[in-house]
């Protein structure tokens, strides 16, 4: 069974930093692209970014709203995905989800974690 | 960026109804469109990918169609567990983007 479990959320002051983790199990983590998606309270879904697999050189893509402040990384030996968030703003307050991605013709985010809440407030 | 416009944003329907949600892209995205269902306090769940194939375990009352710029999600025979918010997502180009969502509520 595919499982994704996020952790690391919490309350942080504006300008602060936080690192989210996503522990994966039930599939060959190293084969897959991985994504982060967030959802501000009462709002819709916003894609944050993606990290590709080793075969695609672990390259990354980001939404303009987080580029230069957020960094996605992964450790295939630990089946783990990370989101380093720096220079946090109040508008980064959201539930953050990790999701398994895929490329090719059947592109999709087919499995999602339960999410972790990040609150940016003074 | 590719904009996705969902309509309607809110829909009131009864159990057993046939419901159609539309997603329009600001430019052609081939068939690189997915649909997700989200219930309050829960993570999104993939329903449909590549515009029409059903994800594993998704009931056959859900169907998707379209290509290019116009796509539809149809629920044939709405069930109580289908009352939720539905999002489309384009996976043709970066940044990946989502539609604004369609909330389906009980009439």
Interface residues (C-beta under 8 A of the other chain):
Chain A: X35 X37 X44 X45 X46 X47 X50 X61 X62 X63 X64 X97 X105 X106 X107 X108 X109 X110 X111 X112 X113 X114 X115
Chain B: X1 X32 X34 X36 X38 X42 X43 X44 X45 X46 X49 X50 X53 X55 X87 X89 X91 X94 X95 X96 X97 X98 X99 X100 X101
